[in-house]
Amino acid sequence: MKKSIILIALMLTNVTFAQKNSIENDIKMYEQVWDNIVNKGQIDLINAKNFDEKITLISKPENVVGIEAFKSYYQNYITGFSEKQFTIVEILGQGNKIVKHWNFKGRHTGTFFGIPPTGKSVDLSGVTIAVMKKGKIAQEQDFMDSMIFQQQLGIVSNPENVTTIDNLYKAFTRGDVPAVLGAMDANIVWYEAEGNKFADGNPYKGPEAILNGVFARVLAEHEYFNLDKIQLHEMANNKVLATLRYKAKHKNGNEYNAQVAHFWTLKEGKIIAFQQFVDTKKLDDAMTK
């Protein structure tokens, strides 16, 4: 009886050791393969030696199945980005499953799933669960914040953009010029509408140029200058369209109520470009005695 117990214990120990050795080998192989594929661009390593012939990427709206389809999918990352840096932050394994915490950095300089190059840099982290089968990668499923990825690429806009522009208009209304200028990037490019007398300085570059060339002149020439009926419209590519009216009185005594549109472009929470659209004849008539 005692010998039987010892024999069973030895058998269990051997099984545990074999399982541990197997997952360690899988992890080593897995890390090396993906490092070579992404960082070194060796896309041909997605082959029958390293991947199960029915390799499956769990995805929506449908899974990516088979070596050629899997290879074609990841080709988008290889040719879509330069300056690639793929790092496995942490990797764990148990049984036939591997879990990796990863980080991907790169610059979008090539076509990526049909998206033309934007030149934008991405810095994305996520988690992948992989299933191994006989020493090969048989299944993968990625978990990451796709919205952040799209924002970094400029495909969708940062949801804070509208808030930034809303706060700018509120600051202008209460006369807080420093807050208005503080929302602008140091290299902002500002265009007044063609035909507007203040367009003589187009393009204004930088907050100080806008302060002196536009704001100071507008305030100096008006008894009051108010923004009314402001509506903000979130656009793609980190742009915000504002429709509003200028309700103002020139120091010559003429009042006017003009329909206006402002087109704002933002980057990383700062305004980098502005374009004004307005009925310049109405403004010119009001500013002429």
KEGUMI-897728 format. One record per atom (N, C-alpha, C): residue in three letters; x, y, z. Coordinates in pm, whole numbers, padded with zeros to 5 digits, always signed. Example, Ala and Ser with C-alpha at 12.3 -4.5 7.8 and 13.67 -1.06 7.14 Angstrom:
2
ALA+01319-00569+00780 ALA+01230-00450+00780 ALA+01320-00330+00780 SER+01285-00225+00708 SER+01367-00106+00714 SER+01290+00003+00787 
//
This chain:
289
MET+00083-00120+00000 MET+00000+00000+00000 MET+00086+00125+00000 LYS+00188+00123+00087 LYS+00279+00237+00098 LYS+00353+00260-00033 LYS+00397+00149-00098 LYS+00467+00161-00226 LYS+00375+00219-00333 SER+00247+00180-00327 SER+00150+00230-00426 SER+00131+00380-00412 ILE+00124+00427-00288 ILE+00107+00571-00262 ILE+00227+00649-00315 ILE+00347+00592-00288 ILE+00469+00658-00334 ILE+00473+00662-00487 LEU+00430+00552-00551 LEU+00431+00544-00697 LEU+00335+00646-00757 ILE+00217+00656-00698 ILE+00118+00754-00747 ILE+00171+00896-00732 ALA+00233+00923-00618 ALA+00290+01056-00593 ALA+00397+01090-00696 LEU+00482+00992-00728 LEU+00585+01013-00828 LEU+00526+01040-00966 MET+00421+00966-00998 MET+00355+00983-01127 MET+00294+01124-01139 LEU+00229+01169-01031 LEU+00169+01302-01030 LEU+00276+01410-01041 THR+00387+01387-00975 THR+00498+01482-00981 THR+00552+01493-01123 ASN+00564+01378-01188 ASN+00614+01377-01325 ASN+00519+01447-01421 VAL+00388+01425-01399 VAL+00288+01490-01483 VAL+00293+01641-01464 THR+00301+01686-01338 THR+00308+01830-01308 THR+00432+01892-01368 PHE+00545+01820-01357 PHE+00671+01870-01413 PHE+00662+01881-01565 ALA+00601+01781-01626 ALA+00588+01781-01772 ALA+00499+01895-01818 GLN+00389+01920-01745 GLN+00299+02030-01779 GLN+00369+02164-01765 LYS+00445+02180-01656 LYS+00518+02304-01632 LYS+00622+02326-01740 ASN+00692+02220-01775 ASN+00794+02230-01878 ASN+00732+02264-02013 SER+00614+02206-02040 SER+00546+02229-02167 SER+00502+02375-02178 ILE+00440+02433-02074 ILE+00392+02571-02081 ILE+00508+02668-02087 GLU+00617+02636-02020 GLU+00736+02722-02026 GLU+00792+02726-02168 ASN+00793+02611-02234 ASN+00839+02606-02373 ASN+00745+02685-02465 ASP+00614+02670-02439 ASP+00515+02743-02518 ASP+00534+02894-02503 ILE+00554+02940-02380 ILE+00572+03083-02355 ILE+00697+03135-02426 LYS+00804+03060-02416 LYS+00929+03101-02480 LYS+00911+03113-02631 MET+00849+03012-02689 MET+00825+03013-02833 MET+00732+03129-02870 TYR+00627+03149-02793 TYR+00526+03251-02820 TYR+00588+03390-02819 GLU+00666+03420-02717 GLU+00732+03551-02706 GLU+00823+03577-02826 GLN+00904+03477-02861 GLN+01002+03494-02968 GLN+00934+03514-03103 VAL+00829+03437-03128 VAL+00759+03447-03256 VAL+00699+03586-03275 TRP+00629+03637-03174 TRP+00564+03767-03188 TRP+00664+03882-03189 ASP+00775+03868-03118 ASP+00880+03970-03125 ASP+00935+03979-03267 ASN+00958+03865-03328 ASN+01012+03863-03464 ASN+00910+03913-03566 ILE+00785+03878-03546 ILE+00681+03919-03641 ILE+00662+04070-03640 VAL+00644+04128-03522 VAL+00611+04270-03514 VAL+00735+04359-03519 ASN+00829+04335-03431 ASN+00945+04424-03422 ASN+01041+04410-03539 LYS+01052+04288-03592 LYS+01144+04266-03703 LYS+01074+04254-03838 GLY+00941+04259-03836 GLY+00864+04255-03959 GLY+00866+04122-04031 GLN+00894+04012-03957 GLN+00903+03880-04021 GLN+00765+03814-04027 ILE+00681+03872-04112 ILE+00542+03829-04123 ILE+00529+03684-04168 ASP+00632+03632-04240 ASP+00625+03494-04289 ASP+00637+03391-04177 LEU+00666+03436-04055 LEU+00666+03343-03942 LEU+00525+03302-03902 ILE+00428+03369-03959 ILE+00290+03321-03944 ILE+00274+03209-04047 ASN+00312+03090-04004 ASN+00314+02974-04093 ASN+00275+02849-04015 ALA+00273+02737-04084 ALA+00229+02611-04023 ALA+00324+02558-03918 LYS+00445+02609-03913 LYS+00540+02565-03810 LYS+00505+02625-03674 ASN+00459+02751-03676 ASN+00433+02821-03550 ASN+00285+02832-03515 PHE+00198+02817-03615 PHE+00055+02836-03593 PHE-00023+02714-03641 ASP-00126+02680-03567 ASP-00215+02573-03609 ASP-00282+02613-03740 GLU-00305+02518-03827 GLU-00362+02549-03958 GLU-00500+02614-03948 LYS-00568+02592-03836 LYS-00699+02655-03814 LYS-00689+02768-03711 ILE-00572+02834-03706 ILE-00554+02944-03614 ILE-00673+03040-03624 THR-00725+03080-03510 THR-00845+03164-03506 THR-00822+03287-03420 LEU-00849+03403-03479 LEU-00850+03528-03403 LEU-00994+03561-03372 ILE-01031+03556-03244 ILE-01167+03590-03204 ILE-01188+03739-03228 SER-01282+03772-03315 SER-01299+03910-03356 SER-01445+03936-03395 LYS-01478+04066-03407 LYS-01611+04106-03453 LYS-01594+04190-03579 PRO-01685+04179-03677 PRO-01810+04105-03674 PRO-01796+03956-03699 GLU-01675+03912-03741 GLU-01654+03769-03760 GLU-01509+03734-03730 ASN-01488+03609-03694 ASN-01354+03564-03658 ASN-01265+03557-03782 VAL-01135+03573-03757 VAL-01035+03554-03861 VAL-00981+03412-03846 VAL-00999+03329-03948 VAL-00967+03187-03937 VAL-00872+03144-04049 GLY-00769+03068-04010 GLY-00676+03013-04107 GLY-00548+03096-04116 ILE-00438+03029-04150 ILE-00307+03094-04151 ILE-00302+03212-04248 GLU-00353+03196-04369 GLU-00344+03304-04467 GLU-00427+03425-04426 ALA-00546+03400-04374 ALA-00631+03511-04329 ALA-00569+03581-04208 PHE-00512+03503-04118 PHE-00446+03556-03998 PHE-00325+03641-04038 LYS-00249+03589-04133 LYS-00130+03660-04183 LYS-00171+03791-04251 SER-00276+03786-04331 SER-00323+03905-04400 SER-00371+04011-04302 TYR-00433+03966-04195 TYR-00482+04059-04092 TYR-00366+04135-04029 TYR-00263+04065-03987 TYR-00151+04129-03917 TYR-00056+04201-04013 GLN-00067+04174-04142 GLN+00012+04249-04239 GLN-00020+04398-04231 ASN-00144+04431-04192 ASN-00185+04570-04178 ASN-00101+04643-04074 TYR-00063+04573-03968 TYR+00019+04635-03864 TYR+00164+04648-03911 ILE+00211+04551-03986 ILE+00351+04553-04030 ILE+00374+04664-04132 THR+00285+04677-04230 THR+00302+04779-04334 THR+00235+04911-04298 GLY+00142+04908-04204 GLY+00070+05031-04168 GLY+00147+05121-04074 PHE+00244+05064-04002 PHE+00317+05143-03903 PHE+00468+05131-03922 SER+00535+05241-03900 SER+00681+05242-03892 SER+00718+05274-03747 GLU+00845+05268-03718 GLU+00893+05294-03581 GLU+00822+05204-03480 LYS+00795+05082-03521 LYS+00718+04989-03437 LYS+00799+04943-03316 GLN+00731+04937-03204 GLN+00791+04883-03082 GLN+00685+04804-03007 PHE+00698+04672-03015 PHE+00602+04584-02948 PHE+00670+04523-02826 THR+00612+04545-02710 THR+00671+04499-02584 THR+00572+04413-02508 ILE+00618+04296-02465 ILE+00537+04213-02375 ILE+00572+04254-02233 VAL+00479+04320-02167 VAL+00502+04372-02032 VAL+00507+04259-01931 GLU+00413+04164-01947 GLU+00407+04049-01857 GLU+00339+03935-01930 ILE+00381+03813-01902 ILE+00321+03697-01967 ILE+00311+03583-01867 LEU+00195+03518-01869 LEU+00167+03408-01777 LEU+00108+03292-01855 GLY+00127+03172-01803 GLY+00070+03055-01869 GLY+00021+02952-01772 GLN-00084+02884-01811 GLN-00136+02773-01731 GLN-00210+02678-01823 GLY-00178+02550-01810 GLY-00241+02452-01897 GLY-00202+02477-02040 ASN-00302+02500-02126 ASN-00272+02529-02266 ASN-00299+02675-02302 LYS-00312+02760-02199 LYS-00345+02900-02222 LYS-00230+02993-02180 ILE-00213+03099-02258 ILE-00114+03202-02230 ILE-00185+03336-02226 VAL-00151+03416-02127 VAL-00206+03551-02115 VAL-00089+03650-02119 LYS-00097+03745-02210 LYS+00011+03844-02219 LYS-00046+03985-02206 HIS+00024+04067-02132 HIS-00003+04210-02122 HIS+00099+04279-02210 TRP+00054+04354-02311 TRP+00145+04407-02411 TRP+00128+04557-02431 ASN+00228+04616-02498 ASN+00222+04756-02537 ASN+00273+04769-02680 PHE+00203+04848-02760 PHE+00241+04868-02900 PHE+00255+05017-02927 LYS+00369+05056-02981 LYS+00394+05193-03023 LYS+00431+05193-03171 GLY+00393+05298-03240 GLY+00429+05309-03380 GLY+00377+05437-03439 ARG+00421+05464-03564 ARG+00374+05583-03637 ARG+00299+05536-03761 HIS+00179+05590-03780 HIS+00093+05547-03889 HIS+00139+05611-04020 THR+00225+05539-04093 THR+00283+05591-04217 THR+00245+05508-04340 GLY+00164+05407-04322 GLY+00119+05324-04434 GLY-00030+05297-04423 THR-00087+05238-04526 THR-00230+05207-04524 THR-00258+05102-04417 PHE-00358+05129-04333 PHE-00392+05041-04222 PHE-00540+05008-04229 PHE-00571+04884-04269 PHE-00709+04842-04290 PHE-00785+04944-04376 GLY-00720+04990-04481 GLY-00783+05083-04575 GLY-00774+05229-04535 ILE-00721+05258-04417 ILE-00709+05397-04371 ILE-00578+05455-04424 PRO-00584+05564-04500 PRO-00461+05624-04552 PRO-00371+05673-04437 PRO-00241+05684-04462 PRO-00149+05728-04356 PRO-00187+05863-04298 THR-00182+05874-04166 THR-00211+06000-04098 THR-00085+06063-04040 GLY+00022+05982-04029 GLY+00144+06031-03967 GLY+00137+06040-03817 LYS+00024+05998-03760 LYS+00005+06008-03615 LYS+00073+05891-03543 SER+00117+05918-03422 SER+00179+05816-03339 SER+00074+05753-03248 VAL+00089+05624-03224 VAL-00001+05553-03134 VAL+00078+05490-03021 ASP+00014+05480-02907 ASP+00073+05417-02789 ASP-00041+05344-02721 LEU-00048+05215-02743 LEU-00164+05137-02703 LEU-00123+05016-02619 SER-00199+04990-02513 SER-00176+04872-02430 SER-00298+04783-02432 GLY-00277+04654-02411 GLY-00388+04561-02410 GLY-00346+04426-02355 VAL-00440+04333-02360 VAL-00418+04197-02311 VAL-00463+04099-02418 THR-00388+03993-02437 THR-00424+03887-02531 THR-00428+03754-02458 ILE-00533+03677-02484 ILE-00542+03540-02434 ILE-00519+03447-02553 ALA-00420+03361-02539 ALA-00386+03268-02647 ALA-00406+03125-02602 VAL-00444+03040-02696 VAL-00459+02897-02670 VAL-00355+02823-02754 MET-00279+02736-02688 MET-00175+02659-02756 MET-00224+02517-02785 LYS-00173+02460-02893 LYS-00209+02323-02929 LYS-00087+02254-02989 LYS-00036+02160-02915 LYS+00081+02083-02960 LYS+00198+02174-02998 GLY+00224+02272-02912 GLY+00337+02361-02934 GLY+00315+02469-03037 LYS+00192+02483-03086 LYS+00161+02585-03185 LYS+00051+02678-03132 ILE+00046+02800-03186 ILE-00056+02897-03146 ILE-00184+02862-03222 ALA-00290+02833-03148 ALA-00413+02786-03211 ALA-00526+02889-03206 GLN-00520+02980-03109 GLN-00629+03078-03096 GLN-00578+03201-03022 GLU-00629+03318-03060 GLU-00596+03442-02990 GLU-00721+03528-02977 GLN-00725+03605-02869 GLN-00831+03703-02851 GLN-00771+03825-02783 ASP-00785+03941-02848 ASP-00726+04064-02796 ASP-00831+04145-02719 PHE-00785+04210-02613 PHE-00869+04300-02535 PHE-00795+04433-02524 MET-00852+04538-02586 MET-00790+04670-02581 MET-00898+04776-02599 ASP-00862+04901-02571 ASP-00957+05011-02585 ASP-00952+05062-02728 SER-01041+05012-02811 SER-01042+05049-02953 SER-01072+05197-02973 MET-01150+05256-02882 MET-01184+05397-02896 MET-01060+05484-02883 ILE-00973+05452-02786 ILE-00848+05527-02769 ILE-00760+05510-02893 PHE-00755+05389-02945 PHE-00676+05361-03065 PHE-00725+05448-03181 GLN-00855+05455-03201 GLN-00912+05534-03310 GLN-00890+05683-03289 GLN-00895+05727-03163 GLN-00868+05867-03133 GLN-00723+05903-03164 GLN-00632+05812-03130 GLN-00491+05837-03157 GLN-00464+05844-03307 LEU-00537+05766-03383 LEU-00523+05768-03529 LEU-00595+05887-03591 GLY-00685+05950-03513 GLY-00762+06061-03564 GLY-00886+06017-03639 ILE-00921+05889-03628 ILE-01041+05839-03697 ILE-01165+05891-03629 VAL-01165+05894-03498 VAL-01275+05954-03422 VAL-01216+06062-03335 SER-01299+06156-03297 SER-01251+06270-03222 SER-01250+06244-03072 ASN-01165+06318-03005 ASN-01162+06315-02859 ASN-01293+06374-02807 PRO-01366+06301-02722 PRO-01494+06351-02673 PRO-01483+06478-02590 GLU-01362+06513-02546 GLU-01342+06635-02468 GLU-01330+06759-02557 ASN-01324+06742-02689 ASN-01307+06858-02777 ASN-01420+06959-02763 VAL-01543+06909-02762 VAL-01658+06999-02752 VAL-01655+07075-02620 THR-01616+07007-02513 THR-01606+07073-02383 THR-01501+07184-02386 THR-01388+07158-02452 THR-01283+07259-02464 THR-01334+07384-02534 ILE-01405+07367-02645 ILE-01457+07482-02719 ILE-01569+07551-02641 ASP-01653+07474-02574 ASP-01759+07531-02492 ASP-01700+07619-02382 ASN-01595+07569-02317 ASN-01529+07647-02211 ASN-01465+07774-02267 LEU-01413+07765-02390 LEU-01353+07883-02452 LEU-01458+07992-02473 TYR-01574+07955-02525 TYR-01679+08054-02546 TYR-01728+08114-02414 LYS-01738+08031-02312 LYS-01779+08080-02181 LYS-01676+08179-02125 ALA-01549+08147-02146 ALA-01444+08237-02099 ALA-01449+08370-02176 PHE-01476+08365-02306 PHE-01486+08487-02386 PHE-01603+08572-02339 THR-01714+08506-02307 THR-01834+08577-02264 THR-01811+08653-02133 ARG-01736+08595-02042 ARG-01711+08663-01915 ARG-01587+08752-01920 GLY-01526+08763-02037 GLY-01413+08852-02053 GLY-01281+08797-02003 ASP-01273+08666-01988 ASP-01151+08603-01938 ASP-01059+08570-02056 VAL-00992+08671-02106 VAL-00905+08654-02223 VAL-00792+08555-02198 PRO-00725+08559-02080 PRO-00618+08460-02056 PRO-00666+08316-02070 ALA-00790+08288-02025 ALA-00843+08152-02037 ALA-00867+08116-02184 VAL-00913+08214-02263 VAL-00933+08191-02406 VAL-00801+08157-02473 LEU-00701+08238-02447 LEU-00570+08215-02508 LEU-00507+08086-02457 GLY-00536+08049-02332 GLY-00480+07928-02273 GLY-00530+07801-02337 ALA-00644+07809-02408 ALA-00698+07691-02477 ALA-00628+07667-02609 MET-00544+07762-02650 MET-00479+07754-02782 MET-00340+07693-02774 ASP-00306+07618-02876 ASP-00170+07568-02891 ASP-00077+07685-02923 ALA+00048+07674-02883 ALA+00144+07782-02906 ALA+00161+07812-03055 ASN+00132+07714-03141 ASN+00150+07732-03286 ASN+00017+07737-03361 ILE-00088+07776-03293 ILE-00220+07784-03357 ILE-00215+07873-03481 VAL-00291+07833-03584 VAL-00304+07912-03706 VAL-00450+07956-03717 TRP-00471+08087-03727 TRP-00605+08147-03717 TRP-00636+08225-03844 TYR-00751+08195-03905 TYR-00795+08266-04025 TYR-00929+08336-03999 GLU-00932+08468-04020 GLU-01057+08541-04026 GLU-01118+08521-04164 ALA-01250+08537-04174 ALA-01318+08518-04302 ALA-01266+08616-04406 GLU-01249+08569-04529 GLU-01205+08657-04637 GLU-01309+08767-04658 GLY-01264+08892-04666 GLY-01356+09005-04679 GLY-01377+09076-04547 ASN-01350+09007-04436 ASN-01355+09069-04304 ASN-01233+09160-04290 LYS-01251+09284-04238 LYS-01139+09377-04228 LYS-01024+09321-04144 PHE-01058+09230-04051 PHE-00954+09173-03965 PHE-00877+09059-04034 ALA-00916+09027-04157 ALA-00843+08924-04233 ALA-00713+08978-04290 ASP-00686+09108-04266 ASP-00564+09166-04321 ASP-00438+09104-04263 GLY-00452+09033-04150 GLY-00335+08969-04088 GLY-00329+08819-04109 ASN-00420+08765-04191 ASN-00423+08620-04214 ASN-00292+08569-04274 PRO-00248+08452-04230 PRO-00295+08381-04111 PRO-00225+08434-03985 TYR-00302+08445-03878 TYR-00243+08481-03748 TYR-00183+08355-03688 LYS-00060+08365-03644 LYS+00009+08247-03591 LYS+00049+08271-03446 GLY-00010+08191-03357 GLY+00021+08200-03216 GLY-00080+08287-03141 PRO-00103+08259-03014 PRO-00202+08333-02933 PRO-00177+08483-02927 GLU-00051+08525-02918 GLU-00023+08668-02906 GLU-00064+08744-03032 ALA-00039+08684-03148 ALA-00079+08746-03274 ALA-00231+08759-03282 ILE-00302+08659-03234 ILE-00448+08662-03235 ILE-00499+08767-03137 LEU-00437+08776-03021 LEU-00476+08876-02920 LEU-00463+09017-02977 ASN-00347+09046-03035 ASN-00321+09181-03083 ASN-00389+09212-03216 GLY-00394+09113-03305 GLY-00446+09137-03439 GLY-00595+09124-03452 VAL-00660+09051-03359 VAL-00804+09028-03369 VAL-00876+09080-03244 PHE-00852+09017-03131 PHE-00930+09048-03011 PHE-00918+09195-02971 ALA-00797+09246-02964 ALA-00776+09385-02919 ALA-00844+09483-03014 ARG-00837+09456-03143 ARG-00898+09547-03242 ARG-01051+09540-03236 VAL-01104+09419-03221 VAL-01250+09404-03211 VAL-01303+09481-03090 LEU-01241+09462-02976 LEU-01288+09526-02853 LEU-01270+09677-02859 ALA-01163+09723-02923 ALA-01137+09866-02932 ALA-01239+09937-03020 GLU-01296+09867-03118 GLU-01387+09928-03214 GLU-01534+09911-03179 HIS-01564+09837-03075 HIS-01704+09808-03042 HIS-01741+09856-02902 GLU-01867+09900-02888 GLU-01921+09929-02755 GLU-01949+09798-02683 TYR-02000+09702-02758 TYR-02013+09566-02704 TYR-02006+09468-02820 PHE-01961+09347-02789 PHE-01946+09242-02890 PHE-01980+09110-02821 ASN-02099+09058-02848 ASN-02149+08939-02780 ASN-02166+08822-02876 LEU-02150+08702-02823 LEU-02175+08579-02897 LEU-02309+08523-02850 ASP-02395+08485-02945 ASP-02531+08444-02910 ASP-02568+08317-02986 LYS-02657+08238-02924 LYS-02714+08117-02985 LYS-02605+08021-03035 ILE-02509+07994-02948 ILE-02397+07906-02982 ILE-02442+07760-02982 GLN-02416+07692-03090 GLN-02441+07548-03098 GLN-02313+07480-03145 LEU-02275+07372-03076 LEU-02151+07303-03106 LEU-02180+07167-03169 HIS-02102+07135-03271 HIS-02123+07010-03346 HIS-01990+06936-03355 GLU-01986+06818-03294 GLU-01863+06737-03298 GLU-01844+06678-03437 MET-01724+06691-03490 MET-01691+06641-03623 MET-01582+06535-03611 ALA-01554+06468-03722 ALA-01445+06370-03725 ALA-01311+06442-03727 ASN-01206+06365-03704 ASN-01068+06415-03712 ASN-01042+06531-03616 ASN-01103+06524-03497 ASN-01078+06622-03391 ASN-01111+06765-03434 LYS-01225+06778-03499 LYS-01274+06909-03540 LYS-01410+06936-03476 VAL-01435+07062-03448 VAL-01562+07104-03390 VAL-01616+07221-03473 LEU-01742+07211-03514 LEU-01809+07320-03586 LEU-01900+07392-03488 ALA-01887+07524-03482 ALA-01974+07605-03397 ALA-02058+07696-03487 THR-02189+07695-03468 THR-02276+07791-03536 THR-02327+07887-03430 LEU-02328+08016-03462 LEU-02362+08119-03363 LEU-02396+08249-03433 ARG-02421+08354-03354 ARG-02446+08487-03407 ARG-02362+08589-03333 TYR-02316+08689-03408 TYR-02252+08804-03346 TYR-02360+08909-03322 LYS-02382+08948-03196 LYS-02471+09059-03162 LYS-02382+09169-03106 ALA-02365+09276-03185 ALA-02263+09374-03150 ALA-02308+09515-03186 LYS-02239+09611-03126 LYS-02262+09752-03157 LYS-02127+09819-03177 HIS-02108+09873-03297 HIS-01985+09942-03330 HIS-01985+10080-03263 LYS-01868+10136-03242 LYS-01858+10266-03176 LYS-01910+10380-03263 ASN-01938+10350-03390 ASN-02002+10450-03476 ASN-02153+10455-03455 GLY-02202+10367-03367 GLY-02345+10364-03336 GLY-02423+10256-03408 ASN-02364+10192-03506 ASN-02433+10087-03582 ASN-02434+09954-03506 GLU-02552+09893-03503 GLU-02566+09760-03443 GLU-02578+09657-03555 TYR-02540+09534-03525 TYR-02559+09428-03624 TYR-02578+09294-03554 ASN-02646+09204-03624 ASN-02673+09068-03576 ASN-02642+08975-03694 ALA-02526+08914-03689 ALA-02476+08838-03804 ALA-02466+08689-03774 GLN-02502+08610-03873 GLN-02488+08464-03863 GLN-02343+08426-03889 VAL-02289+08335-03806 VAL-02147+08302-03811 VAL-02127+08152-03796 ALA-02017+08102-03851 ALA-01972+07965-03824 ALA-01823+07969-03793 HIS-01784+07894-03692 HIS-01642+07879-03656 HIS-01603+07733-03672 PHE-01491+07709-03736 PHE-01443+07572-03757 PHE-01312+07556-03681 TRP-01315+07474-03575 TRP-01201+07456-03486 TRP-01136+07321-03511 THR-01004+07316-03503 THR-00929+07190-03509 THR-00846+07177-03383 LEU-00849+07060-03320 LEU-00780+07040-03193 LEU-00682+06924-03202 LYS-00585+06928-03114 LYS-00489+06819-03101 LYS-00448+06810-02956 GLU-00471+06691-02898 GLU-00434+06665-02760 GLU-00487+06772-02665 GLY-00613+06812-02689 GLY-00680+06904-02598 GLY-00653+07050-02623 LYS-00571+07084-02722 LYS-00539+07223-02754 LYS-00588+07258-02895 ILE-00627+07384-02914 ILE-00674+07430-03045 ILE-00553+07461-03132 ILE-00547+07398-03249 ILE-00432+07419-03338 ILE-00471+07499-03464 ALA-00602+07512-03491 ALA-00643+07586-03610 ALA-00784+07640-03592 PHE-00811+07755-03657 PHE-00942+07819-03652 PHE-00971+07880-03788 GLN-01097+07865-03834 GLN-01143+07930-03957 GLN-01279+07991-03929 GLN-01292+08119-03962 GLN-01419+08191-03943 GLN-01494+08199-04076 PHE-01627+08182-04071 PHE-01715+08203-04185 PHE-01826+08299-04138 VAL-01844+08412-04210 VAL-01940+08513-04166 VAL-01985+08596-04286 ASP-02102+08659-04273 ASP-02151+08751-04374 ASP-02070+08880-04363 THR-01961+08885-04438 THR-01869+08998-04423 THR-01929+09130-04472 LYS-02026+09125-04563 LYS-02091+09248-04608 LYS-02168+09313-04494 LYS-02237+09229-04416 LYS-02312+09283-04302 LYS-02218+09348-04202 LEU-02103+09287-04180 LEU-02006+09345-04087 LEU-01949+09475-04145 ASP-01918+09474-04275 ASP-01859+09591-04337 ASP-01957+09708-04337 ASP-02085+09678-04363 ASP-02187+09785-04362 ASP-02198+09846-04222 ALA-02193+09762-04119 ALA-02208+09811-03982 ALA-02087+09893-03939 MET-01971+09863-03991 MET-01850+09932-03948 MET-01823+10058-04030 THR-01911+10084-04128 THR-01898+10203-04211 THR-02001+10305-04168 LYS-01960+10425-04140 LYS-02052+10531-04095 LYS-02152+10564-04204 
//
